[in-house]
Amino acid sequence: MPAPPLRFDLTDLRLFLQVLDAGSMTLGSQRAHLALASASARIRGMEDATGLALFERHRSGVKPTKAGLAVAHHARLVLQQIDRLQQELQEHAGGLAGTVRLLCNTSAATEHLPPALGAFLCAHPALDVDLQELPSHRIVSRLLDGVGELGIVADTVDVSGLEALPFRRDQLVAIVPRGHALARRRRVGFAELLNHALVALDDDSALQQHLALQAMKLGRRLPARIRLRGFDAVCQLVAAGVGLGVVPAQVAARAAETLNLRVIALDESWADRQLLLCARSFATLAKPAAKLAATLLPQNAT
C-alpha cells in the first residue's frame, strides 16, 4: 500500500530550515515569526506525517537526523524554485521586488553594511533584505548549499566553489583600559590576551565564534567575564576596567575618542582581514540580488 502523500506547506518548510540553521527550536521559531508552541506543533506534524524523527533533541538545542537532512535538502530546492518563480513573475510585471538573502559576519553586519543597506532599501521600497549573521565558514557552506544568494566573509576561509569580490578591509584590534599593564604596548598576541579576563560578545555572534575557534586552536578557552549584545557595550565595560576586548579597528577608534581606552594592534595574521562579497555566480543572480551586489561593491561605497 503506497504511503500517503506528504502535505507540508511552505511555512512548514521555511520553519524547518530556520530551526535547522539556528540549531534551536526557540531561535528557529523566532526567526520564522512563530510562537514556540506553534512551531513545535508544526515540526511534530512533519514528523508524524513522515513517521520519522527529523531532529534529535538535546539540552543544547536540536540536530537533524539523516531523514532531517534529506528534508532540508529538498526544502531548499522547493523554496529556491518558489523564489525564482516569484522573481520571474515580478520581472514580467515590470517591477523590481522580492527578498534578497544576505549572510554576513559580525563586522560587516554592524560596521560596513548599515549605510549601504539603508540607501539600497530606501531606493528600492519593494525590495526586502533577509540579513543573517554567521561565522564566515558557515556562510561559505550555506552559499554552496544554495541557502542564500550573497554572503560577506573574511578571506581567512576557503571560498572554493564561489565567486568572490573585495568588499572592505576589516582589522581586529585589542582594547584595554588606560593604565592597564598592556596599555603601553603597540602589539599583543592573542595567546597573551587570553591570560586576562575578557569582555565578550554573545555566543551567537559570528565574531565571538571566530575568536572562540582561534582560542581552541591554541588549546585555550575564552576567559569571558560577561557577554554582551553589541560593540558599544563591550567598549564601555572595557573602559570601566571589567576586562579586555577584541573589536574591529573602526569601532575601537570611535570608542577611544570618548572612552578611557587604549587600542593595541592584534599580532595575528587572521586579525588583518579582507572581507569578500561572495555568490555562487554573480552572472546568474536574480535582479534583486544583482542590484544589491552592485550597491555593495567598493566603488559604490559611501
C-alpha positions as CSV (number, residue, x, y, z in Angstrom):
1,M,0.0,0.0,0.0
2,P,1.6,3.3,-1.1
3,A,2.5,5.8,1.6
4,P,0.1,8.8,2.0
5,P,1.2,12.0,0.2
6,L,3.1,14.5,2.3
7,R,1.3,17.7,2.9
8,F,4.0,20.1,4.0
9,D,3.2,23.8,3.3
10,L,5.8,26.5,2.6
11,T,5.6,27.7,6.2
12,D,6.5,24.3,7.4
13,L,9.5,24.1,5.1
14,R,10.7,27.6,5.9
15,L,10.3,26.9,9.7
16,F,12.1,23.6,9.4
17,L,15.1,25.3,7.7
18,Q,15.1,28.1,10.3
19,V,15.2,25.6,13.2
20,L,17.9,23.6,11.5
21,D,20.1,26.6,10.7
22,A,19.7,28.1,14.2
23,G,20.2,24.7,15.9
24,S,17.4,25.6,18.3
25,M,13.6,25.3,18.3
26,T,13.3,28.6,20.2
27,L,15.6,30.6,17.9
28,G,14.1,29.0,14.8
29,S,10.6,29.9,15.8
30,Q,11.7,33.5,16.5
31,R,13.3,33.8,13.0
32,A,10.2,32.3,11.5
33,H,8.0,34.8,13.4
34,L,6.0,32.0,15.1
35,A,5.2,31.2,18.7
36,L,7.3,28.4,20.1
37,A,4.3,26.2,20.8
38,S,3.0,26.7,17.2
39,A,6.5,26.0,15.7
40,S,6.9,22.9,17.9
41,A,3.5,21.6,16.8
42,R,4.4,22.1,13.1
43,I,7.6,20.2,13.4
44,R,5.9,17.4,15.3
45,G,3.3,17.4,12.5
46,M,6.0,16.9,9.9
47,E,7.5,14.1,11.9
48,D,4.1,12.5,12.3
49,A,3.5,12.8,8.5
50,T,6.8,11.1,7.7
51,G,6.7,8.6,10.6
52,L,10.3,9.6,11.2
53,A,12.2,11.7,13.7
54,L,13.6,14.7,11.8
55,F,15.5,16.2,14.8
56,E,17.4,14.9,17.7
57,R,16.5,17.0,20.8
58,H,19.3,17.9,23.3
59,R,19.5,20.4,26.1
60,S,21.9,22.5,24.0
61,G,19.5,22.5,21.0
62,V,18.5,20.3,18.1
63,K,20.4,18.4,15.4
64,P,19.0,17.0,12.2
65,T,18.7,13.2,11.7
66,K,19.6,11.7,8.4
67,A,15.9,12.0,7.5
68,G,16.0,15.6,8.6
69,L,19.0,16.3,6.3
70,A,17.0,14.8,3.4
71,V,14.0,17.0,4.2
72,A,16.4,20.1,4.4
73,H,17.9,19.3,1.0
74,H,14.6,19.1,-0.8
75,A,13.1,22.0,1.2
76,R,15.9,24.3,0.0
77,L,15.2,23.2,-3.6
78,V,11.5,23.8,-3.3
79,L,11.9,27.2,-1.7
80,Q,14.5,28.3,-4.3
81,Q,12.2,27.4,-7.1
82,I,9.3,29.3,-5.5
83,D,11.6,32.3,-5.1
84,R,12.7,32.1,-8.7
85,L,9.1,31.8,-9.9
86,Q,8.1,34.9,-7.8
87,Q,11.1,36.9,-9.2
88,E,10.3,35.9,-12.8
89,L,6.7,36.9,-12.4
90,Q,7.7,40.2,-10.9
91,E,10.1,40.8,-13.7
92,H,7.3,40.1,-16.2
93,A,5.2,42.6,-14.4
94,G,8.0,45.2,-14.9
95,G,8.8,45.7,-11.2
96,L,11.9,45.1,-9.1
97,A,10.6,43.4,-6.0
98,G,11.3,40.5,-3.7
99,T,13.6,39.4,-0.9
100,V,17.4,39.0,-1.0
101,R,19.1,36.7,1.4
102,L,22.4,38.2,2.6
103,L,24.6,36.3,5.0
104,C,27.4,38.2,6.8
105,N,29.8,38.2,9.7
106,T,29.6,40.5,12.7
107,S,31.9,43.2,11.4
108,A,30.0,43.5,8.2
109,A,26.6,43.5,9.9
110,T,27.5,46.2,12.4
111,E,30.1,48.4,10.8
112,H,30.1,48.2,7.0
113,L,26.6,47.3,5.9
114,P,24.1,49.7,7.6
115,P,24.9,52.8,5.4
116,A,24.8,50.8,2.2
117,L,21.7,48.8,3.1
118,G,19.9,51.9,4.2
119,A,20.5,53.6,0.9
120,F,19.6,50.4,-1.0
121,L,16.3,49.8,0.8
122,C,15.2,53.4,0.5
123,A,15.9,53.4,-3.2
124,H,14.0,50.2,-3.7
125,P,10.9,50.2,-1.5
126,A,9.6,46.9,-2.9
127,L,12.7,45.0,-2.0
128,D,13.5,43.4,1.3
129,V,16.7,42.0,2.7
130,D,16.9,38.9,4.9
131,L,20.1,39.5,6.8
132,Q,21.6,36.7,8.9
133,E,24.8,36.9,10.9
134,L,27.0,33.8,10.8
135,P,30.7,32.9,11.0
136,S,32.5,33.0,7.7
137,H,33.0,29.3,7.3
138,R,29.3,28.6,7.8
139,I,28.4,31.3,5.3
140,V,30.5,29.6,2.6
141,S,28.8,26.3,3.4
142,R,25.3,27.7,3.1
143,L,26.1,29.6,-0.1
144,L,27.4,26.4,-1.6
145,D,24.2,24.7,-0.5
146,G,22.1,27.4,-2.1
147,V,20.7,28.8,1.2
148,G,21.5,32.5,0.4
149,E,22.2,34.5,-2.7
150,L,25.0,36.7,-1.3
151,G,27.5,36.4,1.5
152,I,30.2,38.5,3.1
153,V,33.1,36.5,4.6
154,A,36.6,37.1,5.8
155,D,39.4,36.0,3.4
156,T,40.7,33.6,6.1
157,V,38.3,31.0,4.9
158,D,38.4,28.8,1.8
159,V,35.9,30.2,-0.8
160,S,36.5,27.5,-3.4
161,G,33.3,26.9,-5.5
162,L,32.2,30.5,-5.0
163,E,32.9,33.8,-6.9
164,A,34.4,36.4,-4.6
165,L,35.0,40.2,-4.9
166,P,36.7,42.5,-2.5
167,F,34.2,44.2,-0.2
168,R,36.0,46.1,2.7
169,R,39.2,45.8,4.8
170,D,38.4,44.7,8.3
171,Q,41.1,44.7,11.0
172,L,40.6,43.3,14.5
173,V,42.3,45.0,17.4
174,A,42.6,44.6,21.2
175,I,41.2,47.3,23.5
176,V,42.4,47.8,27.1
177,P,41.7,50.4,29.8
178,R,44.2,53.2,30.1
179,G,46.5,52.3,33.0
180,H,46.3,48.5,32.3
181,A,49.6,46.6,32.2
182,L,49.3,46.2,28.4
183,A,48.3,49.8,27.7
184,R,51.9,50.8,26.7
185,R,52.2,48.0,24.2
186,R,51.9,48.6,20.5
187,R,51.1,45.0,19.6
188,V,49.9,42.0,21.6
189,G,49.4,38.3,20.6
190,F,46.1,36.6,21.1
191,A,47.5,34.0,23.4
192,E,48.8,36.7,25.8
193,L,45.4,38.4,25.7
194,L,43.8,35.1,26.8
195,N,45.8,35.4,30.1
196,H,43.4,38.3,31.1
197,A,39.7,38.4,31.7
198,L,37.7,39.4,28.6
199,V,34.5,41.3,27.8
200,A,33.0,39.3,25.0
201,L,30.0,39.3,22.7
202,D,27.2,36.8,22.9
203,D,27.9,33.2,21.8
204,D,25.7,33.6,18.8
205,S,27.8,36.4,17.5
206,A,29.9,35.4,14.4
207,L,32.9,37.3,15.7
208,Q,32.7,35.6,19.1
209,Q,32.5,32.2,17.4
210,H,35.6,33.2,15.3
211,L,37.6,34.2,18.4
212,A,36.5,31.0,20.3
213,L,37.8,29.0,17.3
214,Q,41.2,30.8,17.4
215,A,41.4,30.2,21.2
216,M,40.6,26.5,20.6
217,K,43.4,26.2,18.1
218,L,45.7,27.4,20.9
219,G,44.2,24.8,23.3
220,R,42.6,27.6,25.3
221,R,39.1,28.8,26.1
222,L,38.0,32.4,26.1
223,P,38.0,33.8,29.7
224,A,34.9,35.9,29.3
225,R,33.6,37.6,32.4
226,I,30.5,38.8,30.7
227,R,28.9,38.5,27.2
228,L,27.1,41.4,25.6
229,R,25.0,42.1,22.6
230,G,27.0,44.9,20.9
231,F,30.4,46.5,20.4
232,D,29.4,49.8,22.2
233,A,28.6,47.9,25.4
234,V,31.9,45.9,25.1
235,C,33.9,49.1,24.8
236,Q,32.1,50.8,27.7
237,L,32.8,47.8,30.1
238,V,36.4,47.6,28.9
239,A,36.8,51.3,29.7
240,A,35.3,50.7,33.1
241,G,38.0,48.1,33.8
242,V,35.9,44.9,33.7
243,G,38.3,43.2,31.2
244,L,39.9,43.4,27.8
245,G,38.2,43.1,24.4
246,V,38.7,42.4,20.7
247,V,36.7,44.6,18.3
248,P,37.0,45.9,14.7
249,A,39.5,48.8,14.4
250,Q,36.8,51.2,13.3
251,V,34.8,50.5,16.5
252,A,37.9,50.9,18.6
253,A,39.0,54.2,17.1
254,R,35.5,55.7,17.5
255,A,35.2,54.5,21.1
256,A,38.7,55.7,22.0
257,E,37.7,59.3,21.2
258,T,35.3,59.4,24.2
259,L,36.2,56.4,26.5
260,N,39.1,55.6,28.7
261,L,40.6,53.1,26.2
262,R,43.9,52.2,24.5
263,V,43.9,50.5,21.2
264,I,46.6,47.8,20.6
265,A,47.3,46.0,17.3
266,L,46.5,42.3,17.5
267,D,49.6,40.5,16.3
268,E,47.8,37.7,14.4
269,S,47.6,37.1,10.7
270,W,43.9,36.3,11.0
271,A,43.2,39.7,12.6
272,D,44.0,41.7,9.4
273,R,41.3,40.6,7.1
274,Q,39.8,41.4,3.7
275,L,36.1,41.0,3.6
276,L,34.8,39.4,0.4
277,L,31.4,39.6,-1.2
278,C,30.6,36.1,-2.4
279,A,28.0,34.4,-4.6
280,R,27.8,31.1,-6.4
281,S,27.7,33.1,-9.7
282,F,27.2,36.8,-9.9
283,A,26.2,36.5,-13.6
284,T,23.2,34.3,-12.7
285,L,21.9,36.2,-9.7
286,A,18.3,37.3,-9.9
287,K,17.8,41.0,-10.5
288,P,17.2,42.0,-6.8
289,A,20.3,40.2,-5.6
290,A,22.4,41.5,-8.6
291,K,21.2,45.1,-7.7
292,L,22.3,44.7,-4.1
293,A,25.6,43.2,-5.1
294,A,26.3,46.2,-7.3
295,T,25.4,48.5,-4.5
296,L,27.7,46.8,-2.0
297,L,30.9,46.8,-4.2
298,P,33.6,49.3,-3.0
299,Q,33.1,51.7,-6.0
300,N,29.6,52.4,-4.7
301,A,30.6,52.7,-1.0
302,T,29.7,55.9,0.7
